[in-house]
């Protein structure tokens, strides 16, 4: 079985700079993932703000209660000029979760936001991809809510 690529794109009601500044913060990930997935920091590194070469481990729970194991994130690229982030992620259930976030200004005060995710989980790949499609749709809706209502 090969890996699969999931791509989700939305237009956010904020500038590239605003979206990227929010993207840098762990609390943003925790907000936009909830309540489908919760991330609790496990390692001692400063995981509150993302940066290049950062490695972080999280206790991942589905719906905030169902344990899904340790999820590891390695920030491979963190481009403050192009406003892109690329991570290699893994867990006990998912061998490859390579995630690229791409921001692009579409007009003043509006940003195209794209999640591009390569997933490989052996025989579970189709099921994990189906869940990921739903998760990223949810995540982008939560992003829009966060930006419209100045939450966090």
N, C-alpha and C positions, 0 to 999 in steps of 0.2 A: 504494500500500500504506500502511495506517495503522500507527501504533505499537500495540504490544500491552502488556498489563499482566500481570505475574507476581506472585502473592501467595503467600508461604509463611509459615506460623505454627507455632511450637512453644512448649511450656512448658519453661522452663529452671529447674533446681534451685538458684536463688539469688534474692536480693532484687533489686528494681529498681535500688537504689543500687549494688550489687555489679556487676550486669550493665552499667550505664551507665558505671561507672568503668573497666571493662575495655574497653568500646566506644570510649572516648576514645583508646585507645592503638593506634598503628600496628602494633605487634607482635602485637596480637590479630588484626587483619585478616590479617596475614601467616600466622599460625598456622592460623586457621580456613579460609583459602583453600587452603592446601597440602594435598596435593601437586598438586592439579588446576591451580592457578594460583599463580604467584609474582609478587610486587610488589617491585621494587628501586627505591629513591628515585633520581630523576634531578636534581631541582632542589636549590638550596642552602637552601631554606626549612626551618624546623624542622618536620619532618613526623612527629615521634615521638608527638605528642599532637594530636588533632584540635581545631579551634576554628572559630567562625563566620568566614566570608569567607576561609578558608584555601584556597589553590590549590596543588596538588601534582601532579607528573608522575612517572610510574613506567614502568620497563621491564617490560612484562608478558610472561610466558612461560607457555605451557601445559605442564603436567607438569614445570615447572622447566627445560625445555630448548628447546621450540619457540617461537621469537620470535613475538609477536603484536602488536608495535609499542608505541608510547607510549600509555599510558592516563592521561588527565588527570581529576583530581577537584577540583571546586569545592564547598566546604561552604557551602551557601546558608543553611541554618537549623541552629542548634545550641542546642536548648532544654534547659537544665539543670533546669528545673522540671517540664516535661511529659515529660522523658526521650525526646526525639525528635531525630533527625538527618535532614536532607534534603540530598542532594548532586546536582549536575548533573555527569555524567561523559560522556566521549567518547573515541574512539580513531579510528585510521585505518579500522577496520572497522565501527565502530558509532557512528552520528551522535548518538544519544540513548540514554543510560542514566541515567535519573533515578531515584534510589534513596532511599526513605524507610524509616527504621527506627523502629518504634513499640514502646515498652515499656509494659506494663500489669501491675500487681500482680494476681494471681488469688487468692492466699492468702499467708499469712506464709511467707516463704522461697521463693516460687515466682513467676516472672515470665513472662507471655505475651510472646513476642518475635515481631514480624512484619517481614518484608522485603517491601516493596511496590516493584516496579521497573517503570518504563515503558521500553520498548525500541523503538528504530527503527534498522534497519540496511538500509533499502531492500529489495531482493529477498531479502536474507539474513535478514530479520526472523524468519520461521518457524524456521529452523535455529538462529539465535542464541537464540531463546526456548526452544527445546527444550534447548539446552545450559544456559541460565540456570536452568531448572527443576531440572535435575540438580545444578548448582553450588550453588544455595541449599539444596537438601535436604542435600547434603554439608556445606555450611557450618554449618547449624544442628546437625547431628550432631556436628561438631567443637566447636562452642560448648558443647554439653552435656558432652562429654568434658573440655574445658578446665575447666568449672566443677565437675564431679564430682571431678576429680583435682587441682584447684588447680595446674594447669600454668601456667607463666609467672610 
